[in-house]
Amino acid sequence: MTSPNANQKRFGLTGVSGYIAPRHLKAIKDTGNVLTVALDPFDSVGIIDSYFPEAEFFTQPEIFERYLYDARRQGQDVNYVGICSPNHLHDSHIRIALRAGADALCEKPIVLNPEDITALKEVEEETGRRVWTILQLRAHAALEKVKAELNPSSGDKYDVDLSYMTSRGTWYLRSWKGRTEESGGLATNIGVHFFDMLAWLFGDIEHVEVHQRSETVCAGYLELERARVRWFLSIDPSYLPDEQKARGQRTYRSITIDGQEVEFSEGFTDLHTEVYRRTLAGQGFSLDDTYQAIATVAKIRSQPIVTALPDTRHRFLRN
């Protein structure tokens, strides 16, 4: 077993071969800590050597879990388990971490349904450990500035447009991300952190409408305590604005508040590291913090599709 120095925290990591795992590996290293063990059924994980070449690696969760228990008995407890596995596995991997005496630091969506959050809070109480999640937009400097400038005492509601398009190839729908029972669908997989951001900025989500829902497009309308939001999400490159296409860009991200564009296209590089720092300081994002977003995407997944009214219809929505 890897032996960190006295000031380092020991980390485990599940889903280490996945798209988001390098940000977690970098965050563990940048915060001065050490990865001692990783899990993934896919064994092409040479990236570990670039960060923590002495880390143990397993392809079976049972052996990974046994390692956590053995480490604890030997006085080398794994302090945190970062969770980057497919969405439908988050709940079980969180439970493995808590019951082995570690806190869990889980990618979003932390779970697929709000009742799962309630159940995990019971496991927190049983084990005395905590569940944290990655809500990196709350750590974005530009969005923190927006939040500071909003006037919560105003009786008027802000008028908000949210647009997010990120092109994906055919692999996306043929992977677990394209299976709703595993990913939660488009709004859950790529939209959940935007819905969290909206609730963080504008208060409780009071009303949810879905105007379009398919494998590649999801759109609708939200009413929050202090905002009315038309939202649009897509992985279909045909929806990209012509300006982005002309530049060869495959992603378009836009939020306007009362007609004013919020610029936050930069500053994403080190957000995971910032969330890790806050979590290690006991100031991370909890199960309660993420509840609103999880409840919202669960509604979006299951609610009937309704016809958009002129003032609730997003400008990118096609007939």
GIBEL-V432383 format. One record per helix or strand of 3 or more residues. SS is the DSSP state (alpha for helix, beta for strand). FROM is the first residue (numbers start at 0). LEN is the number of residues. If there is no record, write none. Layout:
SS:FROM:LEN ; SS:FROM:LEN
This chain:
beta:9:5 ; alpha:20:10 ; beta:33:6 ; alpha:47:4 ; beta:55:3 ; alpha:60:13 ; beta:79:4 ; alpha:86:13 ; beta:102:4 ; alpha:113:14 ; beta:130:3 ; alpha:135:4 ; alpha:140:9 ; beta:157:9 ; alpha:169:5 ; alpha:175:3 ; alpha:179:4 ; alpha:185:4 ; alpha:191:11 ; beta:204:9 ; beta:216:8 ; beta:226:8 ; alpha:236:3 ; alpha:241:5 ; beta:250:7 ; beta:259:3 ; alpha:270:10 ; alpha:286:16
